[in-house]
Amino acid sequence: MYQQYAEDVRANSALFICEVEGFDEERFLKPFAKVGDKLNKIVLTTWKFLDAIQKDKAKQDLFTKVVRRPEGIEPFMRVLSLST
């Protein structure tokens, strides 16, 4: 549904900000990677990552790159957290 909405409004991406410390690899990252190609405009992040990009230019550049053109980025790289 969110992917269709992003396409309907011609968005480059849809960003979901999650209130978690990080994303569990087994319970979240691996399943997301399996369906991530179908959700190629979806980007996920945490509040802590957004706070960190205020002080870290490299993280800020990564965030900008992923949000602008998520379609060409592997699904697991569209899940941005402090462990990224």
Residue pairs with C-beta under 8 A, 6 or more apart in sequence:
2 14
2 16
2 39
2 42
3 14
3 38
3 39
3 40
3 41
3 42
5 11
5 14
6 13
6 14
6 41
6 42
7 41
11 41
12 41
12 67
12 68
12 69
12 70
13 41
13 42
13 43
13 66
13 67
13 68
13 70
14 41
14 42
14 43
15 43
15 44
15 45
15 67
16 42
16 43
16 44
16 45
17 45
17 46
17 47
17 50
18 44
18 45
18 46
18 47
19 46
19 47
20 46
21 46
21 48
22 46
22 81
22 82
22 83
23 29
23 32
23 44
23 46
23 79
23 81
28 79
29 76
29 79
32 39
32 44
32 75
32 76
32 79
33 74
33 75
33 76
35 75
36 42
36 74
36 75
36 76
36 78
37 75
39 75
40 70
40 71
40 75
41 70
41 71
42 70
42 78
43 66
43 67
43 70
43 78
43 79
43 80
44 78
44 79
44 80
45 63
45 79
45 80
45 81
46 80
46 81
46 82
48 81
48 82
49 59
49 63
49 80
49 81
49 82
49 84
50 63
52 59
52 82
53 59
53 60
53 63
54 60
59 84
62 80
62 84
63 80
65 73
66 73
66 77
66 78
66 80
70 78
77 84
